Amino acid sequence: MLTQARPAADAGRGGDLARYISPVGMETLRRELNTLLRDERPRIVEIVSWAAGNGDRSENGDYLYGKKRLREIDRRVRFLTKRIEKAIVVDPGAQPRRDRVFFGASVTYLTERDETRVVTIMGVDEADTARGEISLLSPVARALMRAQVGDEVRLRTPRGDEMLEIISISYPPAVDARP
């Protein structure tokens, strides 16, 4: 069944979509932040303090590299802190509309060249193409959003439009929220 090309899902709320993250993705961000704050930053501060006590700082590689690494760590800590504060955690397993493509869905689709592809739609901060995950904001994900099995959707690419046929949609089981 051919459907008309639809506007991008929640096009007016693109900022909100960029904030979506799965519970697993949120835990990964928190773990990285904790590792930086508890382990890596204190270790680098110790190295910089030791190097500063060695005299001339202008030619002290340990000091210069350590200061640079501290700036990188602090920048990443600020980024992670903001992302975690603003994130909207969405459990794909709790999706009630499992017959349509939404955040967290694993979608099998067929291209015009009869290639079968499987992608999982994840948050911007957690998508990993090596694992078959694509960002919620990617052109493919936007084309697939809200489609049902059997739908054909139009994917706009630099080479021109391509039709994709939805073969199957699945969601993971819900994440247990109990401690």
N, C-alpha and C positions, 0 to 999 in steps of 0.2 A: 504494500500500500504506500503510495507516494504522498508525503505530507509537504505542505508549503514550508519554505525556509522560515524559521521563526527568529525573532530578535533574540539576542543573547539572553540567557536566563538571568533575571534580576539585573538587567543592564543598568538600571538607575542606582543600584546598590553595589557597584563593583568594589567599593571600599570594604563593605561588609564581607563579600565573598573572599577577599584576600585574607580575612581574619579567621576563616574556618580552619579548624584543625581537628584531627581525630584524637581520642584519649591517648592512644599510643604515641602519636606525634607530640602531644603536649608533654608527656612523660619524658620523651627524648630531649626536648628543649630544656626542661627542668633539670634533668640529669647533667646536661652539658653546662648549664649555668652553675650548678653546685660544684662540678669538677673544677671549673675555672676559679670560683671563689675560694673553695676549700683547699685545693691541691696546687694548681698551677700558679696562681698569682702569688701566694705566700712563698713558694719555692723561688720564683723570679725576684721577688722583693729581697729575699735573703742573699741571692747572688749579687744584686745591685748594691746592697749595703756592704757586702764584703769587698766588691770591686771599688766602691767609692773610698774605702779605707786604704786603698793601695796607692793613693797619690794622684798624679796627673790624670784627670778624667778625659781629657781631649784625645788621648791616644790609647785609652784603655778599652779594648774590644769587648770585654765582659760587661763593662759599665754601659757602653754605647748600645750594644746589642740588647742588653737587659732592659734599658729604658725604652728602646723601640718595641720590644716584646710586651712590656707593661702597657704601652699605649694601645697596642693591638688587642690585648686582653681586655682592657677597660672599654674599648670601642665595642667589642663583641658582647661584653657584659651589659652595656647600655642597650644594645640592639635586642638581646635576648629578653631583658627585663621589660622593655616596651612591648615586644611581641607577646610575651606571656600575659602581661596586664590587659592587652587589648584583644587577645584571642577569644574566639567563640568556639568552645569545644562541642563538637557534634559527633555523637556515636552513630556510625553508619548502620550498625546492627539494630538500632532502635527505629530505623526508618519504617513507618507504617505503610507507605506506598511502594511496595517492592516490585510492582509491575511497571514502574517508570524509572528512568535514570535520574538519580540525584547524587549528592556528595557521598562518596564512599562506595559507590556501585562498581562492580566489576562487569564490564561490558564486552561481549564478543560481537564483532561486527565484520561485515564482508565489504571489501572495497570494489570499485569498478573493475579492477584487474583480477578479481576472484581471489584476493589474498584475505585470509582470515586473520584478524588481529584481536588481541585481548588486552584491554587497558583497565586500570583501576583509577578512579578519579579521587585524588587526594588534595590536601591543602598545599598552598604555595611552599611552605617551609618543610614539607615532608615528602613531596613527590620525588620519586627516584626512577628515572626511565630505565635503568638497568634491571629493576624489578617489575617493569611494566606499569609503573604508576605515572600518571600525568597530572599536571596542575589543574585545579578547578578553573583557572583562568585561561587555559590553553585553548587554541582554536578548536581542536578536536573535542575537548570536553564541552565547550560551549555549544558545539553543533549537536552533541549527543544529549544534552540536558533535556529532561522531560519526555524523551522519546520512549516508545514501548517496543516490545518484541514485534518484528515485522515491519516497523516504520522504516522509511528511507529518509535520510536527512542530508542536507546539502552542507558540505564542508568547503568553505572558501579558502583557496590556496593561491600562492603567487602564480602557479601554472594554470589557474582557472578553477572552476567549481568541480567538485567531485562528489558523487553520491555514495553514501554509506548505508548499508542495510543492517539493522539491528537483529542479531541472531539470538542472543540471550542476555539476561540481566541477573546478577546475583549480588547478595549482600552478606557480609560476615555476621556471625552471631553477635548478639549484644555483649558489651563489656560489662562484667560484674562490677558494680559501683561500690560494693561493700569492702571495708578495709581488711 
